[in-house]
Amino acid sequence: MDDTRRRSLITAASEPDRISVELSSRRTGMSFQRTRMSADRTLMSVIRTSLSLIGFGFTIFQFFEKLKEAGTLASAHAARNFGTTLVALGIGMLALGIIYHVQFMLGLRHIRHEAKAEGLIHGESLFPVSLTLITATILLLVGVAAIVSMIFDVGPFG
């Protein structure tokens, strides 16, 4: 084997294949998108559970409130307190879920910027505002309005 051929084989073996690097970069970039979507799915499960707690608690509260107004029950304090507690639990769970989601996404963006700076990711992929986060925030506001209405007998749900 001549010396030129041997050098070209050694050089070809030691240099990373451009296509392989591009594919690896694409996979890394797509893994960030999959992780982002996974975080959205996690927030959606928090929304479903919180919505169930808030809805069930508000329904119990209203049901026993109407029975009390109709004169069927003399006192409905225990049921009203249970309903209010469920709504408060749903609100608390949703607030913690939103905080966790925002912290996770900020961390993910930071890691993505570091990977881009190190050349592991080529190209710019936007992290759009999460519609799931917007929905969770609106539900949180509705839940707060519901519990204020339940406790102080004011507002749109009174």
C-alpha positions in Angstrom: 0.0 0.0 0.0 1.5 3.3 -1.0 2.0 6.1 1.6 -0.6 8.5 0.1 -3.3 5.9 0.2 -2.5 5.0 3.8 -2.6 8.6 4.9 -6.0 9.1 3.2 -7.4 6.1 5.0 -6.1 7.3 8.3 -7.5 10.8 7.7 -10.9 9.4 6.6 -11.0 7.2 9.7 -10.1 9.9 12.1 -12.3 12.7 10.8 -16.0 12.6 11.8 -18.3 11.9 9.0 -20.2 15.2 8.2 -23.5 13.4 7.6 -23.2 11.6 11.0 -22.5 14.9 12.8 -25.5 16.5 11.1 -27.8 13.6 12.0 -26.5 13.6 15.6 -27.2 17.3 15.8 -30.7 16.8 14.4 -31.4 14.0 16.9 -30.2 16.2 19.7 -32.4 19.1 18.6 -35.4 16.9 18.2 -34.8 15.4 21.7 -35.3 18.9 23.1 -38.6 19.1 21.3 -39.7 15.7 22.6 -38.7 16.8 26.1 -40.7 20.0 25.7 -43.7 18.1 24.5 -43.4 15.7 27.4 -43.4 18.6 29.9 -46.6 19.9 28.2 -48.2 16.5 28.6 -47.2 16.4 32.3 -48.8 19.9 32.8 -51.9 18.6 31.0 -52.2 15.7 33.5 -51.9 18.3 36.3 -54.7 20.3 34.6 -57.0 17.3 34.3 -56.5 16.4 38.0 -56.9 20.0 39.2 -60.0 20.5 37.1 -61.5 17.4 38.5 -60.8 18.5 42.1 -62.0 22.1 41.5 -65.2 20.9 39.6 -66.1 18.2 42.1 -65.5 20.5 45.1 -67.5 23.3 43.6 -70.3 20.9 42.8 -70.4 19.5 46.3 -70.4 23.0 47.7 -73.3 24.2 45.4 -75.3 21.0 45.9 -75.4 21.3 49.7 -75.8 25.1 49.5 -79.0 24.5 47.4 -80.3 21.9 49.8 -79.7 24.3 52.7 -81.6 27.1 50.9 -84.5 24.8 50.1 -84.8 24.0 53.8 -84.0 20.3 53.3 -80.9 20.6 55.5 -80.5 22.6 58.7 -76.7 22.9 58.4 -74.3 22.1 55.5 -71.1 23.3 57.1 -69.2 20.1 56.9 -70.1 19.5 53.2 -69.4 23.1 52.3 -66.0 22.9 54.0 -65.2 19.7 52.2 -66.1 21.2 48.9 -64.1 24.3 49.6 -61.1 22.2 50.6 -61.3 20.2 47.3 -61.3 23.5 45.4 -58.4 24.8 47.4 -56.5 21.6 46.8 -57.1 21.8 43.1 -55.9 25.4 43.0 -52.8 24.6 45.0 -52.0 21.6 42.8 -52.4 23.6 39.7 -50.3 26.5 41.0 -47.5 24.1 41.9 -47.8 22.4 38.5 -47.4 25.8 36.7 -44.4 26.7 38.8 -42.7 23.4 38.2 -43.5 23.6 34.4 -42.0 27.1 34.1 -38.9 26.2 36.1 -38.4 23.1 34.0 -38.8 24.9 30.7 -36.4 27.7 31.8 -33.9 25.0 32.7 -34.4 23.2 29.4 -33.9 26.5 27.5 -30.7 27.1 29.4 -29.4 23.6 28.6 -30.3 24.1 24.9 -28.4 27.4 24.7 -25.3 25.6 26.3 -25.6 22.8 23.8 -25.8 25.3 20.9 -22.8 27.2 22.2 -20.8 23.9 22.3 -21.8 23.1 18.7 -23.9 20.1 19.6 -27.0 21.7 18.1 -27.0 23.5 14.7 -29.9 25.7 13.7 -32.4 27.6 15.7 -35.6 26.0 17.0 -38.1 28.3 18.7 -39.6 27.4 22.0 -43.1 28.9 21.4 -45.3 29.9 24.3 -47.1 26.8 25.6 -50.8 26.8 25.0 -51.0 24.3 27.8 -49.4 26.8 30.1 -51.9 29.5 29.0 -54.8 27.2 29.6 -53.4 26.2 33.0 -53.1 29.9 34.0 -56.7 30.7 32.9 -58.0 27.7 34.8 -56.0 28.9 37.9 -57.7 32.3 37.7 -61.1 30.6 37.3 -60.4 28.4 40.3 -59.4 31.4 42.4 -62.6 33.2 41.4 -64.6 30.2 42.3 -63.1 29.8 45.8 -63.4 33.6 46.5 -67.1 33.3 45.4 -67.6 30.2 47.7 -65.9 31.8 50.8 -67.2 35.4 50.5 -70.4 34.7 48.6 -69.5 37.3 45.9 -68.6 37.2 42.3 -69.8 35.3 39.2 -70.2 31.9 40.9 -72.2 33.0 43.9 
